Amino acid sequence: MKSDPKDCLYCTNNETLHNLMIEIAKLDVSRVFLFKEQTYHGRCLVAYDGRCLVAYDGHVNDLFELSDDQRNAFMKDVTRVTRAMYSVFHPEKINYGAYSDKLSHLHFHLAPKYVDGPDYGGTFRMNPGEVYLSDEEYADMVGKMREALTEI
């Protein structure tokens, strides 16, 4: 099922989006967010920002809709974010999730995993609702990610 761009939280930049995530940065073809739910310390999301794609009104549902150059640019952004995550949070591994069953806007969940942390060796849970931080802790994480992204 494809999402209607008028209902897409990434396209409309709506309140639901800001209740779930904090925007870290705009990259070449994407936007990077820090999840407020932090069971997986440092969990981020990279959403394709297709404002330049007039044919889709900026809304892209899946990787196959992109040209090779657009896809490569998006994956370059995803890679840049994971490098920053490794630099800032030092996870053992980062899990990538691109499910989009109910919200088909192209985006990747990036869930850092730690050897003694939640669900290590298994699939990360979408929204366990277990760990929330203070405003200061979020600000610190966002600041460190912004700095790391500028250095990469």
C-alpha positions as CSV (number, residue, x, y, z in Angstrom):
1,M,0.0,0.0,0.0
2,K,1.5,3.3,-1.0
3,S,1.2,6.3,1.3
4,D,-0.5,9.5,0.1
5,P,2.1,12.3,0.2
6,K,-0.6,14.5,1.9
7,D,-0.7,12.0,4.8
8,C,3.1,11.2,4.9
9,L,4.7,12.4,8.1
10,Y,8.1,12.9,6.3
11,C,6.5,14.9,3.5
12,T,4.3,17.0,5.7
13,N,6.9,17.3,8.5
14,N,4.0,17.0,10.9
15,E,3.6,16.8,14.7
16,T,3.6,13.0,14.7
17,L,7.1,13.1,13.2
18,H,8.4,15.5,15.8
19,N,6.8,13.5,18.7
20,L,8.8,10.4,17.5
21,M,12.1,12.0,16.4
22,I,14.4,14.9,16.5
23,E,15.9,16.2,13.2
24,I,19.6,16.1,13.3
25,A,20.5,17.3,9.8
26,K,19.6,17.6,6.1
27,L,22.1,15.8,3.9
28,D,22.5,15.7,0.1
29,V,19.2,13.9,-0.6
30,S,17.9,13.0,2.8
31,R,17.0,14.1,6.3
32,V,18.5,12.4,9.4
33,F,16.6,12.0,12.7
34,L,17.3,10.7,16.2
35,F,14.6,8.5,17.6
36,K,13.3,9.7,20.9
37,E,12.8,6.1,22.0
38,Q,16.4,5.0,22.7
39,T,16.3,1.3,23.6
40,Y,19.0,1.0,21.0
41,H,21.4,3.8,22.1
42,G,21.9,6.1,19.1
43,R,19.1,4.9,17.0
44,C,18.6,7.1,13.9
45,L,16.5,7.2,10.8
46,V,17.4,8.5,7.3
47,A,14.4,9.6,5.2
48,Y,14.7,10.3,1.5
49,D,14.0,14.0,0.8
50,G,12.8,14.0,-2.8
51,R,11.8,17.6,-3.1
52,C,13.6,17.7,-6.4
53,L,11.5,14.9,-7.8
54,V,8.6,16.8,-9.4
55,A,7.0,13.6,-10.8
56,Y,6.5,12.4,-7.2
57,D,5.8,15.7,-5.5
58,G,8.9,14.8,-3.4
59,H,7.3,11.5,-2.1
60,V,9.2,8.3,-3.0
61,N,7.9,5.0,-1.8
62,D,10.8,2.6,-2.6
63,L,14.4,2.4,-3.8
64,F,13.3,1.0,-7.2
65,E,11.6,4.3,-8.0
66,L,14.9,6.1,-8.0
67,S,17.4,6.4,-10.8
68,D,20.8,4.9,-10.2
69,D,22.3,8.3,-9.4
70,Q,19.5,9.1,-6.9
71,R,19.7,5.7,-5.3
72,N,23.5,6.0,-5.0
73,A,23.2,9.5,-3.5
74,F,20.7,8.2,-0.9
75,M,22.9,5.2,0.0
76,K,25.8,7.6,0.3
77,D,23.8,9.6,2.9
78,V,22.9,6.4,4.7
79,T,26.5,5.4,4.8
80,R,27.6,8.8,6.0
81,V,25.1,8.5,8.9
82,T,26.3,5.0,9.9
83,R,29.9,6.2,9.9
84,A,28.9,9.1,12.2
85,M,27.0,6.7,14.4
86,Y,30.0,4.4,14.7
87,S,32.2,7.4,15.6
88,V,29.8,8.8,18.2
89,F,28.2,5.7,19.8
90,H,30.7,2.8,19.1
91,P,28.2,0.0,18.5
92,E,29.2,-3.5,17.8
93,K,26.9,-3.5,14.7
94,I,24.2,-1.4,13.1
95,N,21.0,-3.1,12.0
96,Y,19.3,-1.6,8.9
97,G,15.5,-1.7,8.5
98,A,13.6,-0.6,5.5
99,Y,10.1,-2.1,6.0
100,S,7.7,0.7,4.9
101,D,4.6,-1.6,5.1
102,K,2.3,1.1,6.5
103,L,4.3,4.3,5.7
104,S,5.8,3.8,2.3
105,H,8.0,6.8,2.2
106,L,11.5,5.6,1.5
107,H,13.4,5.6,4.8
108,F,15.9,3.4,6.7
109,H,15.9,2.7,10.4
110,L,19.4,2.5,11.7
111,A,19.5,0.6,15.1
112,P,22.9,0.3,16.8
113,K,23.4,-3.0,18.6
114,Y,25.8,-3.7,21.5
115,V,27.0,-7.1,22.7
116,D,25.3,-6.9,26.1
117,G,22.5,-4.7,24.8
118,P,18.8,-5.3,24.0
119,D,18.1,-7.9,21.2
120,Y,21.8,-8.4,20.3
121,G,21.9,-11.3,17.8
122,G,18.3,-10.7,16.9
123,T,16.0,-8.3,15.1
124,F,15.5,-4.9,16.7
125,R,12.0,-4.0,17.8
126,M,10.4,-1.1,16.0
127,N,9.2,0.8,19.1
128,P,9.8,-1.0,22.4
129,G,8.8,2.2,24.4
130,E,11.3,1.4,27.1
131,V,14.0,4.1,27.1
132,Y,13.4,7.9,26.9
133,L,16.0,10.5,27.8
134,S,16.1,14.0,29.1
135,D,16.1,17.0,26.8
136,E,19.7,17.6,27.7
137,E,20.7,14.0,26.7
138,Y,18.9,14.3,23.4
139,A,20.6,17.6,22.7
140,D,24.0,16.1,23.5
141,M,23.4,13.2,21.1
142,V,22.2,15.4,18.4
143,G,25.1,17.8,18.8
144,K,27.6,15.0,18.6
145,M,26.0,13.5,15.5
146,R,25.9,16.9,13.8
147,E,29.6,17.4,14.5
148,A,30.5,13.9,13.3
149,L,28.4,14.4,10.1
150,T,30.4,17.5,9.3
151,E,33.7,15.6,9.7
152,I,32.8,12.7,7.5
